[in-house]
Amino acid sequence: MYRIEKYDSLYHKMWNDFVESSKNGTFLFHRDFMEYHKDRFEDYSLMIFDEQKLVAIFPANREGDTVYSHKGLTYGGLVYGNKIKLSGVIKIYNSLLKYFYDNNIVTFHLKPVPSIYHKLPSQEQEYVMFLINAKLSRRDGLSVIDRDVMLPITKSRKEAIKRGKKKDLVIIEEPNFKLFWEEILIPNLKKKHDSEPVHTALEMEYLYKKFPEQIRHFNVYHNNKIVAGTTMFITDTVAHPQYISGQEDKNTLGSLDYLYDYLINLFSDKKYFDFGPSTEEQGRKLNEGILFWKESFGARTMIQDFYEVNTTNPHLLDDTLQ
């Protein structure tokens, strides 16, 4: 049995050091990133110890009798160190399920870190989900470029990129989030989806100051006027556009194609370029237009799974290890 403790600020450095040395953690799990929106969630992050040694962490929040691998993060789940093996993860989940049960948690929702973000193979918990009869509640299709097998971009994308060059578009890396948010991102999201960005410009400015190497922002200008932009999240293995948007005449200018071509080449040191999901409605609906555009850059589909777990099933792991 492992000892499980709720995260406390006294463990701030220990937690962050563990994320840095883990085999499937990214900067999203750093406490400075997680806590920018701590007023929106009841934190229920857990730390798993083998005697005095920290062997895993579980970034999470709680709502009543339900725990989520943190709803404020794109992905989550159990984060573990380089030396842990499958049998250890099974034992950890055995302890974790019993901990949830003892603390009146009926259900927990898990969204493991997609494999492209792993620094070493780290899909042990997906196997555990099979063992405990977890429900696959959602599956997103991520459009991903793999540097090891680069595919050619299509003729239409090449033509759009050429338009961007002919229009003398200028790409500038600058932390001018407010300009992009107010002129491009917010109006577009409101018009197309009647929604708002998950992060405000002020929150992104705060996060950028904390993580200047992992968060990078680029604006695109035409005749000194902003026409597009993107905020990139950079991890050990992946370059990912967290936000990207352009003015309605982007097809005329070729601004987004020109920007993506620039970014794909700029971050060529990362094994993967993750365009993000092209699925909607819990993965049940495919946005064919967006998917076509991403695939025309050479991206292909990898999956991100989401699970729903009944905590009354820890006994299902008792006899797994002989």
C-alpha distance (Angstrom), angle and dihedral (degrees) to the residues before:
residue distance angle dihedral
M1 . . .
Y2 3.77 . .
R3 3.79 125.1 .
I4 3.80 113.2 -117.2
E5 3.79 124.7 -161.7
K6 3.78 132.4 178.2
Y7 3.77 113.2 -113.8
D8 3.79 115.3 -94.4
S9 3.80 127.7 -174.0
L10 3.80 87.5 -113.9
Y11 3.79 85.9 72.2
H12 3.81 94.0 51.8
K13 3.80 96.5 115.4
M14 3.80 94.7 38.0
W15 3.80 90.6 52.2
N16 3.80 94.3 48.5
D17 3.80 93.6 45.0
F18 3.79 89.2 52.2
V19 3.82 92.4 51.1
E20 3.79 89.6 51.6
S21 3.82 92.9 52.3
S22 3.83 96.9 38.9
K23 3.78 123.7 109.5
N24 3.81 96.7 -132.6
G25 3.80 105.8 26.0
T26 3.81 128.9 107.9
F27 3.81 135.0 -171.1
L28 3.82 89.5 -87.9
F29 3.81 86.9 78.4
H30 3.80 94.2 54.5
R31 3.79 107.8 114.4
D32 3.82 91.2 -125.1
F33 3.79 88.6 60.0
M34 3.80 96.4 41.9
E35 3.77 95.1 48.1
Y36 3.78 99.9 53.3
H37 3.82 85.8 89.9
K38 3.81 99.2 30.8
D39 3.81 91.0 128.0
R40 3.83 89.3 66.3
F41 3.79 98.0 53.8
E42 3.78 139.8 44.5
D43 3.78 99.6 -126.2
Y44 3.77 114.2 -132.0
S45 3.79 99.8 167.9
L46 3.79 114.2 156.6
M47 3.78 135.6 -152.6
I48 3.80 120.5 -152.5
F49 3.80 118.6 -151.7
D50 3.79 132.9 -169.2
E51 3.80 96.6 -152.2
Q52 3.84 100.3 -52.9
K53 3.79 97.2 -20.3
L54 3.81 119.7 98.9
V55 3.82 106.8 -133.1
A56 3.82 103.6 166.0
I57 3.79 143.7 3.6
F58 3.79 131.2 -152.2
P59 3.85 115.4 -155.4
A60 3.80 104.7 -152.8
N61 3.78 149.7 143.6
R62 3.79 131.0 -146.9
E63 3.78 132.5 -134.5
G64 3.80 111.8 -178.3
D65 3.81 108.8 -60.7
T66 3.81 93.1 -10.9
V67 3.82 130.0 86.8
Y68 3.80 123.4 -161.7
S69 3.78 128.1 -162.4
H70 3.71 87.5 -115.3
K71 3.81 114.7 -55.2
G72 3.79 90.1 -156.0
L73 3.81 92.2 62.7
T74 3.79 131.4 71.9
Y75 3.80 91.3 -129.5
G76 3.79 137.3 -0.6
G77 3.77 139.7 146.3
L78 3.76 127.6 134.2
V79 3.80 114.3 -14.3
Y80 3.78 115.5 -160.0
G81 3.76 143.1 178.9
N82 3.79 129.8 -98.2
K83 3.80 95.7 -101.8
I84 3.79 99.7 52.7
K85 3.81 117.8 108.3
L86 3.79 135.7 -161.7
S87 3.79 96.2 -88.8
G88 3.81 89.8 52.1
V89 3.81 92.5 52.6
I90 3.82 90.6 49.4
K91 3.80 89.8 53.0
I92 3.80 91.6 46.6
Y93 3.80 91.6 52.9
N94 3.79 89.8 47.8
S95 3.81 88.3 57.1
L96 3.80 92.5 40.6
L97 3.81 94.2 53.7
K98 3.79 91.3 48.6
Y99 3.80 90.0 48.9
F100 3.81 90.3 52.8
Y101 3.80 91.5 47.9
D102 3.81 92.4 49.3
N103 3.81 89.7 50.6
N104 3.82 95.4 51.0
I105 3.79 95.6 -104.4
V106 3.80 107.7 150.2
T107 3.80 99.6 178.8
F108 3.75 137.7 16.1
H109 3.79 128.7 -167.6
L110 3.78 119.7 -143.8
K111 3.81 130.0 -163.5
P112 3.81 107.0 175.9
V113 3.78 121.3 -152.7
P114 3.84 107.8 -89.9
S115 3.78 112.2 -106.3
I116 3.82 93.7 -114.4
Y117 3.82 88.4 69.2
H118 3.81 94.1 53.8
K119 3.77 118.6 109.1
L120 3.81 88.8 -159.3
P121 3.83 130.0 13.1
S122 3.81 103.5 -70.0
Q123 3.80 111.9 164.4
E124 3.78 96.3 119.8
Q125 3.80 93.4 117.8
E126 3.80 92.5 54.2
Y127 3.81 86.4 60.7
V128 3.79 89.8 49.5
M129 3.82 89.6 53.2
F130 3.81 87.6 59.3
L131 3.79 91.6 49.9
I132 3.82 94.3 53.2
N133 3.80 95.2 44.0
A134 3.80 93.4 -114.6
K135 3.78 115.9 -175.5
L136 3.80 116.0 -115.3
S137 3.81 96.0 -133.6
R138 3.78 99.5 173.3
R139 3.78 141.6 4.5
D140 3.79 123.7 -164.5
G141 3.78 124.4 -162.9
L142 3.80 111.4 -135.7
S143 3.80 117.6 -159.1
V144 3.80 106.0 -136.5
I145 3.79 138.2 178.2
D146 3.81 113.1 -147.6
R147 3.80 110.9 -154.7
D148 3.80 91.4 -151.3
V149 3.81 91.7 63.1
M150 3.79 105.8 27.8
L151 3.79 113.5 -175.4
P152 3.82 122.5 -152.0
I153 3.79 118.2 -101.4
T154 3.79 117.8 -118.4
K155 3.78 127.6 -99.0
S156 3.81 92.4 -109.8
R157 3.81 91.5 55.6
K158 3.79 91.5 48.6
E159 3.80 89.9 52.0
A160 3.81 91.6 50.3
I161 3.80 90.8 49.4
K162 3.80 89.4 51.6
R163 3.81 89.2 52.4
G164 3.77 89.6 55.7
K165 3.78 90.7 53.1
K166 3.80 93.1 46.9
K167 3.80 90.8 50.0
D168 3.82 88.7 54.3
L169 3.79 93.8 -123.6
V170 3.79 113.0 -173.8
I171 3.81 122.2 -147.3
I172 3.79 115.5 -157.9
E173 3.79 125.9 -176.3
E174 3.79 104.5 -140.9
P175 3.83 136.8 140.0
N176 3.80 91.7 -120.1
F177 3.78 94.8 133.2
K178 3.79 94.6 151.1
L179 3.80 93.5 60.8
F180 3.80 93.1 49.8
W181 3.81 93.5 42.9
E182 3.79 95.6 49.4
E183 3.81 100.6 36.7
I184 3.79 101.8 36.1
L185 3.81 120.0 3.5
I186 3.80 104.3 46.1
P187 3.84 95.7 43.4
N188 3.81 91.9 47.8
L189 3.80 95.6 48.2
K190 3.78 90.9 46.5
K191 3.79 93.5 50.5
K192 3.79 98.8 41.2
H193 3.80 103.2 34.1
D194 3.83 106.0 8.8
S195 3.80 87.1 -123.5
E196 3.79 141.5 113.3
P197 3.82 133.3 -128.4
V198 3.80 114.4 -86.4
H199 3.82 88.6 -127.1
T200 3.77 125.1 47.4
A201 3.79 118.7 -135.0
L202 3.82 89.3 -108.3
E203 3.81 91.2 52.7
M204 3.78 90.9 49.8
E205 3.78 91.0 49.5
Y206 3.80 88.9 52.4
L207 3.82 92.4 48.7
Y208 3.79 91.8 46.3
K209 3.80 90.5 56.3
K210 3.80 89.3 51.8
F211 3.81 95.5 44.1
P212 3.82 109.5 25.2
E213 3.81 93.0 156.0
Q214 3.80 95.8 47.8
I215 3.82 98.4 41.0
R216 3.79 117.2 54.8
H217 3.78 128.0 169.3
F218 3.80 130.7 -156.2
N219 3.81 129.7 -171.0
V220 3.80 125.6 -164.6
Y221 3.81 120.0 -144.6
H222 3.79 133.5 -164.6
N223 3.79 115.6 -170.4
N224 3.82 88.7 -13.2
K225 3.82 92.1 -55.6
I226 3.82 122.1 113.9
V227 3.81 111.7 -113.9
A228 3.82 103.2 164.0
G229 3.77 143.5 -2.6
T230 3.77 146.8 175.1
T231 3.79 139.7 -153.9
M232 3.80 111.6 -144.7
F233 3.81 126.7 -154.3
I234 3.81 110.2 -154.6
T235 3.81 123.6 -162.5
D236 3.81 133.6 169.5
T237 3.79 93.0 -82.7
V238 3.81 107.5 13.9
A239 3.80 141.6 59.7
H240 3.81 108.6 -159.3
P241 3.82 130.5 179.4
Q242 3.80 102.5 -136.2
Y243 3.80 91.8 -178.2
I244 3.77 128.1 15.9
S245 3.78 129.7 162.6
G246 3.79 141.8 149.1
Q247 3.77 140.0 -167.9
E248 3.79 119.0 -84.9
D249 3.79 92.0 -100.6
K250 3.82 90.3 59.1
N251 3.82 90.6 115.8
T252 3.79 90.4 55.6
L253 3.78 91.3 49.4
G254 3.79 97.3 33.5
S255 3.80 87.4 -135.7
L256 3.81 100.3 149.8
D257 3.81 93.6 42.3
Y258 3.79 90.0 48.4
L259 3.81 91.1 47.8
Y260 3.81 94.8 47.4
D261 3.80 92.3 48.6
Y262 3.79 88.3 52.0
L263 3.82 93.4 48.8
I264 3.80 95.4 45.3
N265 3.80 88.8 55.2
L266 3.80 95.0 40.1
F267 3.80 93.5 56.3
S268 3.78 96.2 42.3
D269 3.82 89.8 131.3
K270 3.81 90.3 71.6
K271 3.79 116.8 85.1
Y272 3.81 92.7 -138.5
F273 3.78 137.5 36.6
D274 3.80 106.6 -159.0
F275 3.81 114.2 -158.9
G276 3.81 89.0 -176.6
P277 3.82 129.0 -127.4
S278 3.77 125.8 -25.3
T279 3.80 91.6 -169.8
E280 3.79 129.4 95.4
E281 3.82 139.4 -172.2
Q282 3.82 95.7 44.7
G283 3.80 90.9 -43.2
R284 3.81 94.6 -56.7
K285 3.80 97.2 109.1
L286 3.78 126.9 57.4
N287 3.79 120.4 -146.0
E288 3.79 95.6 -145.4
G289 3.80 96.0 -175.9
I290 3.81 94.0 54.6
L291 3.80 91.7 41.9
F292 3.82 92.2 51.2
W293 3.80 90.4 51.9
K294 3.82 93.4 49.9
E295 3.79 93.8 44.9
S296 3.79 90.3 50.9
F297 3.83 85.8 67.5
G298 3.80 89.3 56.1
A299 3.81 98.2 -95.0
R300 3.80 120.2 146.6
T301 3.79 132.9 -170.8
M302 3.78 128.7 -81.2
I303 3.79 122.4 166.8
Q304 3.77 137.6 -120.2
D305 3.80 113.9 -161.8
F306 3.80 130.2 -154.7
Y307 3.80 123.8 -159.6
E308 3.78 137.5 -161.9
V309 3.80 114.3 -152.7
N310 3.79 131.1 -164.1
T311 3.81 107.0 -143.7
T312 3.81 93.0 -148.2
N313 3.80 89.6 79.9
P314 3.84 105.6 76.2
H315 3.80 89.3 112.9
L316 3.79 88.3 68.4
L317 3.82 87.7 73.4
D318 3.81 96.5 47.2
D319 3.81 95.3 86.5
T320 3.82 98.2 33.1
L321 3.78 94.8 93.3
Q322 3.76 113.2 57.5
